[in-house]
Structure formats: C-alpha cells, structure tokens
C-alpha cells in the first residue's frame, strides 16, 4: 500500500493504516496535522512483492538506490559515465526510480533544484567524477541559495586512485563542501543505508543540497541489508510559538491602522490562510516575486508583487504602512522591504530579524501559526483602507492594460504577457528564465492561485527556464507547463530541448526574442555606459524546434500572436514559440 508525505509538516498518510486510498480522498481534504492542502502531499513509497523479495546479487549501488527510493526519491537526472556505471545500472533495475538522461550536467542540477522548489520533495542529480561534477555547480548553488532539497550522487574514481592524481580525479569533498548541508563519501558497504538516509533527511530538514560521493569500486561491491523506512524517522514540522508570544503579536497587529501582509516563497500553499488573516484585519497582501501566485493576484486583497518590478499599488501600500506582517520572506535586496514595525513569521530562526529588528518574531511553521494568529487578532472592517486598496489596484490595472498595446510593432512584451494571461490554463506551471523576460512576467502577468511559478531566485542564473520546465512536466504531467525565456537564456541550455522530445514532455517554450541581452542593455543605459556586447546573433528558434522533431512557431506580427499561442497550447509535443520583440521598453 502506498504512503504519502506532507511536504509542509512531514506527516505520513499510510493507505494501509487508514484503510483508504489517497486518490479517493476529496480534493478539499487537508493534512490532519497542519492543514496543508492535498496537493502538498507526495508519493513516498509503495511496497511491491519485488521489493519485499530478497534479490540475489545485490550491490552497494542497488541498496543505495533502494534506500533513497524508500525516502521519496523518484527521479535521477544526469549524464552517465565511467565512474557512475554501477549507480546507473541500479536505477535501471529499480522500478520506483526513473533515470532522465540530459545533455549537460548543469541542466540535471537545475532540474533537481526546480523539482525541489515545486514539490518540496527530493530529486537526485548524478555526475561522473571531474568535469561532470564541476558542471553541476551552477544548478547546485541555485538550490543551495533558494533552499531547495536536492540529492547529489557523485561518481568518484576508485578508492586506490583517490589522492595520487588520476584521470578525472579531483578533491570532490572540498568542491562540494561550500554548497552542501550534507557532504560524505561512501567508503564501505556498511555505510550505505545510513548515508542514504541521512542525505535525504538532511536535505529535507535543512532545505539544501546533500552529496554522497561514491567511489567507482565501492558501487560494485556485493551487499545486501534491510532498508530503513521513512515513517517514524522524521520529525513532524507542525510546530509554532507559545500562545503568549502569539498573543503579543496579536496586540501589535491590533494597534496598527495600516497593516500590510508580506508573503514570501516559504508560505506557498498557504494562500487560503493568508487571505483569512487579510480579511479579518482588513489588510492587503503583497508578495515577493518568488511568492507570486501564492494568492490569486486578481483577488481584492492582493496588491501584487513588491520590489523593483512590483506594482505601484504594492509599493505605495508598503510605503504608507504602519506595520508589516512578514511571512516566510528572506528580505532579499530585490524585494526592497523598508524598515518598519514588523511582526515576522518564519520556520528558520536565523531569518527572524535577519535584516531589521522586529516587534515580535514568531518561530514556527506558517501553516500552524497563521490560523492561530488570525484567531487571536481583533476583527476589523476598515472600509476606507479597503477602498484605498481597490483604487490603487484599479490604477495599476489600467497602467498594465495600457502597456499591452496589441498594435505596436515590433511586438511589445506587455502584450505577450497579456495574451498568455488570457489563454494559459488556470492550473498551469510557469518556469521563468532570468532577464527581461522574467522582469516582464513579474510586472505584467497576473497569476491565479492555482498557478505555480519556479525560477532561479537568489542566484538569478540565466538558463534556468528550460530545465525548470522539464522538471515541472515530470512533477505535474497533467498540467500545462509554460517556459518563459529569452533568446540569451535559452541558448545556454537549448540542447536539452531534445530531452523534452525524448521523454515526450509537451512543454511550451515562449522565447522573448529581442536579439539582445535586454536587461544588461538597460543597465548599461541606466549607468551611463555605451551600449556594447549585448547584441545577439539573430537565430530562428522555430526552425530549430522543427528540425529537432518538435513544433516550431515563428511570430513576427502582433496579429499572429493569439493564434500562435492557441496552436502551441493545443500541441501534443514540445513546442517553441519564437516571438520577435523589441528590446526597448515603452517606446
């Protein structure tokens, strides 16, 4: 019988114990411990006769893969090679884990990072020793900086060759040390289940990258042992602050006349609870960019993103506020939160008052703390404040509608975002690249609550869009997967469009093709530099898609855009829509 893990609090729903199938639970069912929605649960393990039967001829690699599969690892992304053959073969033999072969290890690491951000569960990336390992670096730093749980299975040269200097040998432990929350080398058979368990457990609890280095000869050693189960080995994260501290926070909230709720990426999945607090105290919700979509942006209480690319409504409300209620936000420099009276909720004690002093810091899971705080604050009906919020939102909506000129040529990015907003499914998942394409999405696209985004946050690495879409297609096979990217970011990883075709992942890639590194060009202008080295060689990405075996659509006229989007969304194969745009902003 299957088991499912709540990615918010680690509660395990066991079909065997409950006597019912998870799939039969109604969609409105929530976690009985923390109240997280059904969509927050991921498949943990499903025992089969093949798993229960004793297998002959097992190796360390077989046991390691069985162990991490027991703890919820379902995908391994990578490029096979000499120093990982044992592990690759173990994945082949295990029907609970799927190997996804990519064209570059950077893409494997980005995919694992994106998968962790989207699902809260661990995926693995696998690399050979030497260059395979170093190619992982950018994607792993992305995971580390955005607190995404990732497992690395790094091949190493055989033990006798570690040290003297051999082909593809480097000091991998030192290489991984600054990136990882867990970094160990599997040197003997008896370490296998212990290290496999600790690696996944640490990645989940510390929300970061775990690495297990596996020497080539150790992978092939004969070994068999009992697998350590997940259940009863993980702490439940449904914890919160003491009632008296929540009472203190409620008193601070009650004293505010213009409170603003700031929702960060860490409270994804808690949109209903955020709105419950907002309605009780008549306060607007603004989000960080990474938290975009945590509540429906068209909801009356949502004022949009705050920061350099945020809405004017969010900016003015935060500026005039007398209290910020900050929930699971990292206070990045791009969010531009000012120093104000603050009540802060965060599950990581190091984040409390990290940048500014706070009136009250509530340590714990926002899924638990938001309802408790909502129950303790006084109910307010500040109609003047609500009217002001509505007026500011109306002004902002008029502004972005004005920018979405359907007649301007070359096609303007705001119009592209308007068409996508109108046509993409309400449950779609967006993977964003870095650059002007991302800027326009954050500024002009209004998300619905049931839509998700994934992006390279603090690292802000170009090239994330396509790998993020590949991971999203695996995590959510029944949803529309939309990649918004630029010609600069896409060309860094475009070889892995073939991966989408190989595994029949019908992602839709929309390329904002302005023939420039558009954001860098704007930065040169703003800082008074001469425009240089930002112009890109013009390339027809639609023809590339067709030649690769996918669907390619070229858009050069504004009048073609709506039909092109319709065609792409209806396609059953991986699709690229190459849209000629202008690197200028509102000219």
N, C-alpha and C positions, 0 to 999 in steps of 0.2 A: 504493500500500500504506500501511496505517495505521502511525502511530508513537504510542507511549505513554510518558509521563513519570512517573518515580518521584517522588512528591511529598516523599519523605524526603531523597533524595540527588541528584535531577535526572538520574539515568541514563535514557537513552532506549532503549527497546526498539523496534527497527525491524523490522516484518514482512518488509520487502524484504530486509534484510541477514540476518535469522535464518532466512528461508525457511519460516516457520510463522506461523500466525495467533495473535494474542494470546488470542482466545476459545477456542482449542483447548488452551491450557496448562492443566494440572490446577490445581484450586483451592488445593492446598498449595504451588504454585510460589511462590518468593520472589525478590526482586531479587538478581541475582548479585553486586551490589556491596555493598549494605548489609544485605541480608536482610529488607527490608520485605515484608509480605505482598502478594499480588497485588492486593488491594483498595486498596492505596496508589497504584496507577497510574491516570492519567487520560489520555484520548484527547488527543493533541497535534495531529496534522494527518493528513489523508487526501487525497492529491492526486487530483484528477479531471481528466478531459480538459477540462472547462470552466475549471478553474483554470489549466491549463497553456496553454490557447489564449490568444492575445493578444486582448484585448477592445478594441473601439473606443469612443471617447467616455468614457474613464475620467476621474474627478475625484479631487481630493485625498481626499475622503471615501471613495471606492471603494478607493483604495490603502491608506488608514489602516486601514479595516476588514479588508481582506485581510491586512495585516501583523499586526494583533493576533490575528486568527483563526489565522494560522500559528503563533503563540506560545501557543495553547491557549484563547483566549477564546471561549466558546461561547454566552454569554448577555449581552444588554444589557437592563437594567431601566430604565424611565423613563417620562416623560410627554412626548410630542412637542410641539414649539412652533416659533415663527417662527425662532429662532436655531439650530435643530438640524435643519432640514428636509433639508439635504444629507446629514448623517450618517444620519438615519433612513432615507432612500431607499437609501443604500449598504448598510445592514443588510438591507433588503428584498431587494436583488439578490444578496446573498451567501448561498449555501445552507449555509454552515458556521456561521453565527451566527443566533441566534433573538432577536427583539425581544419582550420581555414588557412589555406596557403595564400600568402600575399606576395607581392613583387618586391617589397622593401620592408626591412625591419622597423623603420620609423612608422610606417603605416600600421604594423602589428601593435606597436606600443600605443599609438593614438587610438586604435580600435579598442584596446583593453581599457584605456583611460575613459573613453566615451561610454563604454558599456557599464563601467562602474558608476559614472555620473548619472546615467539614465536609470539604472535598475537598483543601485545600492548593493549589487552582488559582485562577486569577484570573477573576472575572466583572466586567462593567462596569456602571456606572450612568451614565445620560445625563440632563443637565438643560439647560434653557434658561437664558439669562443672567438675572441679577437674582434674582427670587423662587424660580425653580427651583433655582438654585444654593444659596441660603440654606436652602432646605428640606432639602437633603442633610445639613446639618451634624451632626445628632444621630447618624445612621447611620454617617457617616464617622468621627466621633470614637469610636464604638463599635469600628470596625475598627482605628483607629489604636491605641487603648489595649489591644486584645486581639491585636494583631499579626496581623491578617488581611489577606492581599493583595487589594487592590481597585484597579480602574482606573476613573477618572472621565473621561468625555468631556464637557466642559462647553462648551456653546454660548456664544458671545460676540457682541456687536454687531459690525458690520463695522469694519474697521481704521480707516477715516476717522472713525468716531464714538467711538473709544476716547479718553477724556480730556475732551472738551468738555462732556460730560453729556447723555445722551440717554435715551430710554425704556428701562428695564430694564438700564441700564448701571451697573455698579459696579466697584470695584477688585478683580476676581476673583483676581488673583495674590496680593494681600495677604490676601484672605479664606482662600485655600487654604493659605497658607504654614505656619501653625502645625499644620495637620492632616497634611500630606503629607511623604513621604520623597522625592518627585519632583514638581516643580511647574513646568511650562513652557507657553509659549504658542506654538502653531504659526503662524508668521508668513509662511512661504513654502513653496512646493511642495517644495523640496529637503530640507526638514527632516522630511518625512512619515515615511519608513521609520525614520529614525534615532530620532526621538522616540517613535514607536510601539514600537520595540524596547526602548529604554531604559526606557520607562514600565513595561512588563510585567516586564522583567528586574529593575528596582529594587524593584517591589512584591513579587516573589518572594523576592529575596535579603535585602532589609531588612524584609520582612514588614510592609508598611504600605500606605498609600494613595498612588497615583500619579495626578496630574491632568494632562491635556492640554487646555488652553483652545484652542478653535478658532473664530476669528472667522468670522462668517457668510459673508463674501465669499470667504474662503480655502477654505471647504468646497466651493465650486462651481468652483474653478479647474480647468481641464483639466490632467491629469497622468497619466503612466504611467512605471513603473520596475520594476526587479527587486525581488522581496520577499526580505527577509533571513530565512534559515531559522533555526529554533531550535537544531537539532543543531549541536554544535561551537561554540556561542556562550554556553554557560552553564557555570559551574564545577560540578564534582561536589562535593557536600557530605558525602561519605563520609569524613570526617576525624576524627581523635581525638588525644589527648595522647600524648606519648612514653611508651615502655614503662616507663622508670624512674619516671615520675610515677604510672603505674597501679600499679606495684609498691609505691610509697609509700602510695597509697590502700588497697591490699590489706592492708598491715601495720596500718593504722589500723583497718580492719574486723576483722581477726583479733584485735585487742586488746579488742574490745567484747564484753560479755556479754549486753547487751540492745539490739542494734541494731534500728532501725526504718527501713524504706524509705518515703520520702515521694514519691509520684508526682504530678507536675504535668501540666498540659494539654499541654505540649510533648512529652511522651513517648507521646501517643496512637498506637496502632498497635504499641506495644512491649510489650503485655501478656505475651506468652509469655516474652520476655527478662527482664522484671521478676520473673515467677514463677520463672524459672530461678535468678536470684540469691537470691530469698527462700528457696527450697527448699535451696539449697546452704549457706546460713548460718543456717538456722532462724530467719528474721526475718519479722515481719508487714509487710504493705504497707498503708499508709494513703494516701488520695488527697486532693487538693484537690477542691473542689466541681466545678470545671470539668473535672477529670480523672475524674470519676465514671464508672465503666464501663470504664476502661482495662483493668481486670481484672474478672473475674466477682466481684461482691460476695458471692456465696454460696460462693466458694472458701474453703477453710480458712485460707489465708494472708492473705486480705483482711479487714482490720478496719474498713472503711468510711471515710467522709469524716472529715477533721479540721477543727475550727473551731467557730464558734458554733452551727451547725446539724448538727454531726457526731455520730458515735456516741460513746457513753460508752466503748466499747472502744478506739476510736482515741485519745480524749483521755487515758485512763489509760496506755495503752502509750507514747504520746509523752512524757507527764509522767515516767514511770519509766525512760525510755530512757537509755542512756549514749552513744549515737551515733545521729545522723540521717544517712541516705544520701539526699540530696535530689536528685531527678532532674527537671530541666526545670520547676521551680516558680518563680513570681515573688515568693513570700513576701508575698502581699497581707495586709493587716491582718485580713481575714476568715478567713484560714486559721489565724491565731493560732499560728504555729510559734514555740516559745521558743528562746532562745539555748542551744545545746548544742554539744558536739563534733560537727563536721559534715564529711562528705565530700560535695561538691557536683558534679553533672554538669550542664553547660549548653552549648548551642551558641553562646550570646551571651556574650562575655567580660565585658560590663558587668553581667551578672547574677551572676557569681561573687563571693561575699562582698559582695553589694549591701547587705544589712541587717546581717549579723553576720560576724565573722571565721570562716574555715573552716580545718580541719586540712589538707585537700587539695582543691584545685579542679581538676576535670578538664574542660578545654575541648574541646568537640567534639560530634559527633552521638551522641546516646544509643543509637541503633541500632547504632553501632560500638563504643561504649565499654562498654555493659552486658555483652556477651558476653566482652570482654577482661577486665573486672574480675572477672566470675564465674569465669573460668578461673584467675585468679591467687589468689583468696581460698581459705583453708583450709575444707574441708568440715566442717560441724558438725552434730551431732544433739542439740540441746538440748531434750530431751523435756519437761523441766519448763517451759521457756518456751513450747513449743508447747501444752502442756496449759493454761497460763495464758491464752494467746490464745483457745483454744477455749472456756474457761469465760467469759471476758469477752464473747465473741461470743454465747454462749448466753444470757447475762443480757440483752444488748441486744436480741436477737431476741424474747425473752419480753416485754420492755418495749414494743416496737413492735406486737407481736401483741395485747397488752392494750389499747393505744390504738385499735386498729382495731375498734371496737365496732360490730357490724352492726345493733344495735337502737336506738342513740342517735338521737334526733331533736331538732332538725334534724340532717341527716347531718353526721358529723364528717369532716374532711379526711383523717385517717389511714385511715379505712375506704375512702375513694375511692382512695387510693394502693394499698391492699391489693388492691382489685378490679382496678385497672389492671395491677398487677404480675402477678396471676394470669392475666389474659386477653390482654394485648398480646403480639404475636409476639416471639420471641427476637431477631429481627433488626431490630426497629423503630427508628426515629429519633425522638427527642423534641426538640421545640423548647419551651423554657421561657420564660415571661414573668417579670417581676420583681414581687415582692410576696410575700404569704403563700403563694400557690400554689406558687411556686418554693421557699420555705422548707420546705413540707411534702414536696415531691418529694425535695429533697436529704436530708431527715431520715429519711423513712419508706419511700421506694421503693428497693428493692434491684435493681440492674441486672445484667444478664448481659453477658458480654464482647462479644457480637456486637451489642449495642445501642449506640446513639450518642446523645449529647445535644449541643445547641447552645444557647447562651444569651448574654445581654449580661453579660460578666464584670466588668471593672473599672469600666466606665461605669455598669453596672447600670441600664439605661434601661427604663422601662415601655414597652410597645408592641412589644417585640421578638418576642414569641411567634408571632403570625400570620405576619409576614414570614419569620421563620426556618423555619416550616413550609412556606411556599411555595417557598423556596429548596431545602429538603430534598426536596420532591416532585420538583423538576426534577433534582436531583443523583442521587436514588435512586428512579426511577419504579417499581421493582418491590417496594419496601418499604412497610410500614405507616408512615405519618407521623402522629405524635401531637403536638398542641399542647396544652400545659397552661398555662392562663392564668386571670386573674381578671377580674371584671367591670370593674374600673378600667382595667387594661392593655388589654383587648380593645377597649373603646370608643374608645381613642385611634386605632385603626387599622382599625376594623371595616368601613369602606368597601371595603377590599381583600379581604374575603371574596368579593366579586364577581370578583376576579382569579382566585381558585381555581376558580370556576364557569366563567369564560370559557375558561380553558386546561385545563379538565377535570382538575384536580388533586384527587384524592379524599382530601384531608386530613381528619383527625378532630380537632375542636376541643373540648376539655373545659374548660368555664368553671366555676371555683370561685366561685359567685355568692353572696357573703355580704353584698351590699348596702353594703359599706364599703370604704374603703381600709384593709384589715385590718391590714397591717403598721404603717402610720402610727398607727392607733388604739392598737396595742400599745405603740408607742414613746411616745405621749403618756401612757399609763398608767404605764410604767416610769419616766418622768422627772417624774411628779407633776403633769402638766398636766391640765386639764379636757378631756374628750373633745369635740372640736369640728371641724367641717368635714371629717369623714371619712365621714359617711353619704352614700350614693349613691342617686339616684333609681332605684327598682326598675324593671327592664326585662326583658321576656321575649325572650331571645335565640333561643329555639327558634322562635318565630313569625317573628323576623327572618330566620332561615335559610330557613324555608319560603317566605316572601314573596320572598326573593331567588332562589329556584329550587333551593335545596339541601335537605338533610334536617335537620329540627329535632326534637330530643327533649328534653322537659322532665322533670326528675326532682325530685320533692318528698318522696318517701318512701324510706327505706333499702331497703325490699323491692323497689323498682323499679330499683335501680342496676345489678345484674348483667345483667338483661335489656336495659337501655338500652345498656350497653357492648357487649354482643353485637350488638345491632342496628346500632350505629354502626360497629363494625369490619367488619360484613358489607356496609355500604352502598357503592355504587359512585360516589357523588357526594360532594362536600364536605359535611361534616356538623358540626353544632354540638350538643353535649350540654350543656344548661344545668342545672347541679346546684345546687339551693338548699342552702346550707350555713350554718353558724353562725360568726360572727367570733370567738367565744370559743375558747380553745384546748382545755383538758382538762376544762372544766366540765360 
